[in-house]
Amino acid sequence: MTDLDARLQRLEDREQLRELKHRYAALCDADYDADGLAELFTADAVWDGGEVMGRHEGREAIRTFFAASSAQMPFAIHHVLNERLDVDGDRATGRWYLWQPCVFAADGESAALWMAGRYEDSYRRENAEWRFAHVKIELRMLSPYEHGWAVAPFGAVQAK
C-alpha cells in the first residue's frame, strides 16, 4: 500500500465512522429503532449510559434497552458534533459532543429536558463494515427546560 493509498483509506474510514454515528443518531430520533440500532453494534458491544441510563452488555441487551427507550424518552433530537476520530487498522476510537433537547416520561408525567454530554466510542471493523464496540456517554448536563442549566445542571431524572 502506498502512502497515498494509506491516506485515502484513513479518510474513507473516518467518513464511514461519521456515517455510523449519524445513523445511530437518526435511529435514536426515529423512536429508538431497536433493531436498526442493534445492528450498528458488535455482538459483544457495550453501551454505557452511566448512572442515569445504565450499562448494557451485548447486542441483545442493547436491543432490549433501546426497545424500551421510546417509552421513557418519546421525543429526542440527537445533535452529535465536534468529533475526534482516530483510526488504527480495524479499530478506531471517537469522541463526540452531544446536545439533545428531549422529553422524559415517567409515572404519567412528562418533562422537557436539555441534555448535554460527551460520547466516548470505540469501533471495530467486521466483514469490511465499521460497528460500535463500546459506547459510553458522560453526561455533563440534564436540566429541566423551564429552569435551564444555570439553575439545575442535573434534574432529578433517573431512567435506567
C-alpha positions in Angstrom: 0.0 0.0 0.0 1.4 3.4 -1.0 1.4 6.4 1.3 -1.4 7.9 -0.8 -3.4 4.7 -0.6 -3.0 4.6 3.2 -4.0 8.3 3.5 -7.1 7.7 1.3 -8.0 4.6 3.4 -7.8 6.7 6.6 -10.1 9.4 5.1 -12.6 6.7 3.9 -12.5 5.1 7.3 -13.2 8.4 9.1 -16.1 9.1 6.8 -17.6 5.7 7.4 -17.3 6.3 11.1 -19.1 9.6 10.8 -21.8 7.9 8.8 -22.1 5.2 11.5 -22.6 7.8 14.2 -25.1 9.8 12.1 -27.1 6.6 11.5 -27.1 6.0 15.3 -28.4 9.5 16.0 -31.1 9.2 13.2 -32.3 5.8 14.5 -32.4 7.2 18.1 -34.5 10.1 16.8 -36.8 7.6 14.9 -38.4 6.4 18.2 -35.3 4.4 19.1 -35.5 1.8 16.4 -34.1 -1.1 18.5 -33.5 -3.5 15.6 -31.8 -0.9 13.5 -29.7 0.3 16.4 -28.6 -3.2 17.5 -27.2 -3.9 14.0 -24.8 -1.0 14.4 -23.1 -2.8 17.3 -20.7 -5.8 17.5 -22.2 -8.9 19.1 -20.1 -8.3 22.3 -20.6 -4.5 22.4 -21.2 -2.4 25.5 -23.5 0.6 25.7 -22.8 2.5 28.9 -25.1 5.4 29.9 -23.7 5.6 33.4 -25.9 6.0 36.5 -28.8 7.6 34.6 -29.2 5.2 31.7 -27.4 2.1 32.8 -24.8 -0.3 31.3 -25.9 -2.8 28.7 -23.6 -5.6 27.5 -24.0 -7.5 24.3 -26.1 -6.7 21.2 -29.3 -8.3 22.6 -29.1 -6.3 25.8 -28.5 -3.2 23.8 -31.5 -4.0 21.6 -33.7 -4.6 24.7 -32.6 -1.3 26.2 -33.4 0.7 23.1 -36.8 -1.2 22.7 -37.9 0.4 26.0 -36.3 3.8 25.4 -39.1 5.4 23.4 -41.5 4.9 26.3 -39.1 6.8 28.6 -38.0 9.3 26.0 -40.8 9.8 23.5 -39.0 12.8 21.9 -35.3 13.4 21.3 -33.1 15.2 18.8 -29.5 14.0 19.0 -27.0 16.6 17.8 -23.6 14.9 17.6 -20.7 17.3 16.8 -17.1 18.2 17.3 -15.9 14.7 16.6 -12.4 13.5 17.1 -11.7 10.2 15.3 -8.5 8.1 15.5 -8.2 5.0 13.2 -5.7 2.2 13.7 -6.3 -0.5 11.2 -9.5 -2.3 12.0 -10.0 -0.5 15.3 -10.8 3.1 16.0 -11.8 5.5 18.8 -14.0 8.5 18.7 -15.1 11.4 20.9 -18.3 13.4 20.1 -20.2 16.0 21.9 -23.9 15.5 22.4 -26.5 18.3 22.6 -30.1 16.9 22.9 -33.4 18.5 23.6 -35.7 15.8 24.8 -38.8 14.8 26.7 -38.6 12.4 29.6 -41.8 10.5 30.6 -42.4 8.6 33.8 -45.4 7.9 36.0 -47.8 9.5 33.6 -45.8 12.8 33.7 -43.6 14.4 31.0 -40.7 16.8 31.4 -38.9 18.7 28.7 -35.1 18.5 29.3 -31.8 19.7 27.9 -29.2 17.0 27.8 -25.5 17.5 27.0 -22.6 15.3 27.3 -19.8 13.5 25.6 -19.7 10.2 23.8 -16.5 8.1 24.1 -16.7 5.4 21.4 -14.6 2.5 20.3 -15.2 0.9 16.9 -14.3 -2.4 15.3 -14.3 -3.2 11.6 -16.0 -6.6 11.0 -16.5 -8.0 7.5 -15.5 -4.7 6.0 -18.1 -2.8 8.0 -17.5 -0.5 11.0 -19.6 -1.2 14.1 -19.6 0.2 17.7 -17.7 -2.0 20.1 -18.2 0.3 23.1 -20.3 3.5 23.5 -20.0 5.5 26.7 -22.0 8.7 27.4 -20.6 11.0 30.1 -23.5 13.4 30.9 -22.5 17.0 31.6 -26.0 18.3 32.0 -29.6 17.0 32.3 -31.6 20.1 33.0 -35.3 20.9 33.1 -36.2 23.1 30.2 -38.1 25.6 32.4 -35.1 26.2 34.7 -32.2 25.7 32.4 -28.7 24.5 33.2 -27.7 27.6 35.2 -30.3 26.8 37.9 -30.4 23.0 37.6 -27.5 21.4 35.8 -28.8 18.0 36.8 -32.5 17.5 37.4 -34.0 14.7 39.5 -34.3 12.3 36.5 -33.4 8.7 36.9 -34.0 6.5 33.9 -32.4 3.1 33.7 
